[in-house]
């Protein structure tokens, strides 16, 4: 229900594009791309639960717990989390065992206590707080949103046979677009309707969450997004232009999307 409900599929596409950028075949990255979408969907199911963000709408449909109950929603997320690693380990072909293990470790780190979970904990702890500044807000988004986007790009580069230098350049690129993704998300939350977004608009305001527009205002948030956009594109210079074109296009999409 949740995995196939639609969505932008940004993380899988980034993974495949990064694989091709370093000279790999797109088919090699498909298991990693699927694993990333499973984990992303897990995070959405759990994020929407009443004990977290308590949301009723996701990808234009009622959230998982609204249809199947909280108990099944928790278990559905748990199952997707486990299946992601099973699929990455079992279905990846034409890649050395060392690189598969490296990819598994990278993915695990992005969603654990140093990644997505850390961002979610600080996010929940910051609701209603009056002393949340830019540094704490950036910590939340670097971990909660950017970490999995970073994993997507890095996994693609690992299974595609990228060098350590290429992987680190792409890691820096991914951190920029990860933060960019969230800044744009914050702006859209206060400028678009629920129908346009496919999820509940204005929910950050209702939950009294700190966002970039709340701290900086809409205009300064847009300027920050432009800065991140330029920094991301700088990391792609030096790669073969035709192979880098999809990542340039995805970066523009993330920056200028309307939902």
N, C-alpha and C positions, 0 to 999 in steps of 0.2 A: 504493500500500500504506500509506504513512505519512500522507499528507494526508487520506485518507478513513477512517482507522482509528478515528475517534471523537474524544473530547476534549470539553472544556467549551465551546469556541468563545467564550471570554470576550472576546478582543480584537476579533473581528468584531462581536459584539453591542454592545460599547462604542462602536465606530466608528459603527454605525447609530444608536444611541441619541443620541450627540452630534450627529449630523447633524440628526436630528429636533428636538432641543432648541433649536437655533438657527434653526429654521424651514425646514430643507431636507426634501426628500422622501427616504424611505428607499432608494428605488431608485438614487438618485444615489450613495449610499455603498457599494453592493454591490461594485463593482470594488475599491475601497480595502479593504473588509472581507475580500475574498478574498485580496488581496495580503498583508495582515497575517497571515492564517492560513498562507499559503505560507511566509512568512518565519519565523513561529513554528515551523512544522513542520521547516523547514530547521535551525533552531537546536537542535531536539530530536534530530534525526538525528545531527548533528555532536557534540552534547553527550554522546550515548550511546556514541560511538566509544571503542575501547580506549585511544587516546591522550589522551582527555579524561576522562570520568567512568566509562567502561567498564561500561555497564549492559546487562542482558539483557532488560529488560521495559519496555514503554512503551505507555500507553493499553490495558493489558490484553493486549498481544500481544508476541511476540518483537521485539526492536528490529531496525531495518532491516538493520544489518550482520550480524546473526545469521541472517537469511533470505537476503540477497543478497550478502553479503561486504562487506568494508571498502571496496574500490575502488568498487563500485556505490553504496554508501551515501554516500561523499564526493561522487560525481557527481550523485546524486539531490538532495542538498542544494544543490549548485551550480546545478543546473537550476531548482529551486524559487526560489532567490534571483533568478536572471535573469528567470524567468517572472513573478515578482511585479511587477517594474517594468514589464515589457512590458504586462501586463494593466492595471495602474493607468493607464499612459499611453494605451493604445489603446482601452480599454473604457469609460472615464469619459465620460459624456455630460451635456450641459446645464450644464457648469461652464466658466468662462473658462479659456483657456490659462494665464494667469498663476497662477490658483489650482491648476491641475493641476501646474504646475512647482513651486509652493510645497509642495504635498503630497509630490511626489517627493523634494524636498530634505529635507523633514522626516523622511520614512521612511528615507532613506539615512543621515542623521546619527544616527538612533536605533540603527542596527546596526553602525556603523563604529567607528573608533578613539576616538570620544567617547561611544560607547554600549555596545551588547551585547558587542562584542569587548573593549573595555577591562575590562568587568566580568568576563568569562571569564578574561582574562589574570591579573588580580589574584586571582581565585578559585583558579586553578591554582597560582599562586605562594604562596598562603596555606595550602595543604594541609600539615598536620603542623607548621605554625609555632606557636610558643608565645607570640608577641608580638602577636597580632592582637586589636585592641580594637574597640570599638563603631564608631569613626569609619571604620576600614577595612572593617568588615563592612557598614556602610551604603553605602560607596562601591561595593562589589561589587554589592549588590542594587539600588541606584539605577540602575546601569548595566546589569547583566545581566538584571534582571527588569522594573524600573519603566520603563526607557527605551522599550521596545516597547509597554507599556500606555499610556504617555504619548502615543506616536505614534498609537495607535489612536484615542484621544479627540480629539487635535488634528487628525488627518486628517479625521475626521468633521465637526468644526467648520469646517474649511477648505472642504471640498467642499459643505457645507451652506450656505455663505454667511455664516458667523459674522463678527462684527466683531473687530477686534484685541483689544478689551477682553474680549469673551466667550471668545475663544481662550485668552487668558492665564489667566482664571479657571478654565477647564477644564483647562489645563496644570497648575495648582496642585492641582486636584482629582485629576488622574491620578497625580501624583507621590505623593500620599498613598495612593491605593488600590494603586499599584504596590508600594510598600514594605509595605503591609498584606498584599498577596497573598503576599509572600515570608515575612513573619513567620508567617502562618498555615501556609504550606507547611512551614516549619521545625518548627512545633509538631506538625503532622500526621505528619511523618516519624518522630517518636519516640513517637507515641501511637496510630498506626493500623497495621494489617497490610498486607502487599503486596496481598492480595486486595481489601481495602477501597479502597486507593489506585489500583490498576491499574498500579502501578509498584513498584519495589523499595523496601520500607520499611527504614529504618535505614541507608541507604547513606551518609548524611553522617557518621554515627558511624564506620562502617567505613573511610571515606576520611579520617578525622580532620579533617573540615572544621569551621571555626568557624561556629556557628549562634547564633541568638538564645537558644534554650533553654540552650545550652552556656555562654553568657556571662551570661545574666540569670536562668536558671531558668525553668521552665514558667509559674509564676504571674506573674512580672514580664513575661514575653513576652506573656501574655494581656492584661495591663494596657496594655502598649505598643500592642497591636493595637486595643484599645478607644479609645485616644487618637487613633490614626491614623484610625479610623472616624469619630470626631466631627469631626476636622479636614477630612476629605474632604467630609462632609455640609455643613459650613459654607460651602464654596465653591459649593454648589448653591443656596444661599438667594439670592433675587433673580431667579432664572429662573422662568418660568411653571410653577407646581406640577404640573399634569397632564403637561406635556412633560418635566419633571425626574423624574417618578415612576419611569420605567424605570432611570435612573441611580441613584436611591436604592435601588431593589430590587437592582440589580447589586452595589452597594456592600455591602449586607447579605449578599448571597450570598457574595461574596468573603470577608467577615469570618467567616461562620458555616458555610461549606461543610465537609463531612466527608471530602472526597477531593480 
